[in-house]
Amino acid sequence: MKKEVIYSLRMRRTIRDALKKAAKKESRSVASLLEKIIKDYLAKEGFLTHAESAGDQRWFTRREIYTPAYIFFEKDSHLKKITIVIINISMGGVLIAYPKSTETYFSAEDFPKFELCLEPGAEDQPLCFNCEANRMVDSGYGVQVGANFIDTDESALQMLKSYIN
């Protein structure tokens, strides 16, 4: 479901600062946290049914694929490579996971932009996308990172479309 309404509100600075801390703790944006708080309250008070609050809010449908891939990023002026698993992918982004045992660890604040490369088929060239992380969650044994594709080349999107359909 597309978000089509913008609502502005005024609040005390202390409340805004507390919201920022809470959003950071949950690896969410402040807007995402506010929407969650509002939806939870409205559902609890009976103003919003579960069906009204549910629904796909993504612009693109995601496909679960659980496939190995690589990410490349710069850390300490060196190009690093980590083997990851793609959990799901869409035309707009990806959810990846990597084990905590990886020697490279990032916090939600400093996760870099990265390049994601996967091999769609044995004879195909790797399919690579520039990504920007927007959510990071510690899932116990590993770390999951949600990212959007940025500066994506049209031919790569066409290849991705045929890969995920």
C-alpha positions in Angstrom: 0.0 0.0 0.0 1.4 3.3 -1.1 1.6 6.1 1.5 -0.2 9.0 0.0 -0.7 11.5 2.9 1.8 13.7 4.7 1.0 14.9 8.2 3.2 17.4 10.0 3.1 17.9 13.8 4.8 20.0 16.4 6.3 18.6 19.5 8.7 19.4 22.3 12.4 18.9 21.5 12.7 16.3 24.4 10.0 14.1 22.8 11.7 14.4 19.3 15.0 13.4 20.9 13.5 10.4 22.6 11.8 9.4 19.3 15.2 9.5 17.6 16.8 7.3 20.3 13.9 4.8 20.1 14.0 4.7 16.3 17.8 4.2 16.4 17.4 1.3 18.9 14.9 -0.4 16.5 16.9 0.4 13.4 14.0 2.4 12.0 13.4 5.9 10.7 11.5 8.2 13.0 8.7 8.3 10.5 8.5 4.5 10.5 8.4 4.4 14.3 5.7 7.1 14.5 3.6 5.2 12.0 4.0 2.0 14.0 3.1 3.8 17.3 0.0 5.3 15.7 -1.1 2.1 14.1 -0.6 0.1 17.3 -2.7 2.7 19.3 -5.5 2.9 16.7 -5.7 -0.9 16.6 -5.7 -1.2 20.4 -8.5 1.4 20.7 -10.6 -0.3 17.9 -10.3 2.5 15.3 -8.3 0.4 12.9 -8.9 -3.3 12.1 -6.0 -5.7 11.5 -6.9 -5.9 7.8 -6.7 -2.1 7.5 -3.3 -1.9 9.2 -1.9 -4.9 7.4 -0.9 -5.1 3.8 2.2 -4.8 1.7 3.6 -1.3 2.1 6.5 -2.0 -0.3 6.6 -0.5 -3.7 7.9 -3.8 -5.1 7.0 -7.3 -4.3 9.9 -9.2 -2.7 10.8 -12.8 -3.7 12.5 -15.1 -1.2 15.5 -16.7 -2.8 18.1 -17.6 -0.1 21.1 -17.5 -2.4 24.8 -16.8 -1.7 26.3 -13.6 -2.9 29.0 -11.1 -2.1 29.1 -7.5 -0.9 32.0 -5.2 -1.5 32.6 -2.1 0.6 35.3 0.3 1.7 36.5 0.2 5.3 39.6 1.8 6.6 40.6 2.8 3.1 40.6 -0.8 1.9 38.1 -2.7 -0.3 36.6 -5.5 1.7 34.5 -8.5 0.5 32.1 -10.5 2.6 30.1 -13.6 1.6 26.5 -13.1 2.5 23.1 -14.7 1.8 20.3 -12.9 0.0 17.1 -13.6 1.9 14.8 -11.8 -0.4 15.1 -9.4 -3.3 12.8 -7.0 -5.3 13.2 -4.5 -8.0 13.9 -1.8 -5.4 16.1 -3.5 -2.8 17.3 -6.5 -0.9 17.4 -8.2 2.5 20.8 -9.8 3.2 22.3 -11.7 6.1 25.8 -12.4 7.2 27.1 -14.3 10.3 28.3 -12.5 13.4 31.5 -14.5 13.2 32.5 -12.4 10.2 35.6 -10.4 11.2 33.8 -7.3 9.9 31.1 -5.9 12.0 29.1 -2.7 11.5 26.7 -0.7 13.6 23.5 0.7 12.2 25.1 4.2 12.3 28.2 3.4 10.2 27.1 0.7 7.8 28.6 1.8 4.5 27.1 1.9 1.1 28.1 -1.3 -0.6 28.0 -3.2 -3.9 26.0 -6.4 -4.0 26.9 -9.1 -6.6 25.1 -12.3 -7.2 25.4 -14.9 -9.9 22.0 -15.6 -11.5 23.2 -18.6 -13.4 26.3 -20.7 -14.1 27.1 -19.1 -17.5 25.7 -15.6 -16.7 27.8 -12.6 -15.7 27.5 -11.5 -12.1 24.6 -9.1 -11.5 25.8 -6.2 -9.3 23.9 -3.3 -7.6 25.0 -0.3 -5.6 23.1 -0.4 -2.3 22.4 1.8 0.6 21.6 0.1 3.9 18.4 1.4 5.6 17.8 -1.1 8.3 20.1 -3.4 10.3 18.8 -6.1 12.8 20.8 -8.5 15.0 19.0 -11.7 14.5 20.9 -13.7 17.1 23.4 -15.7 15.1 23.8 -13.2 12.4 23.0 -9.7 11.1 20.3 -8.9 8.6 20.6 -5.8 6.5 17.8 -4.2 4.5 19.0 -2.1 1.6 17.7 -0.1 -1.3 19.3 -0.1 -4.7 20.8 3.2 -5.7 22.1 4.5 -9.1 20.8 1.3 -10.8 21.6 0.8 -14.4 18.5 -0.1 -16.5 20.1 -3.2 -18.1 20.8 -4.6 -14.6 17.2 -4.0 -13.6 16.0 -5.9 -16.7 18.3 -8.8 -15.8 17.0 -8.7 -12.2 13.4 -8.7 -13.4 13.9 -11.8 -15.5 15.8 -13.5 -12.6 13.2 -12.9 -9.9 10.1 -13.6 -12.1 
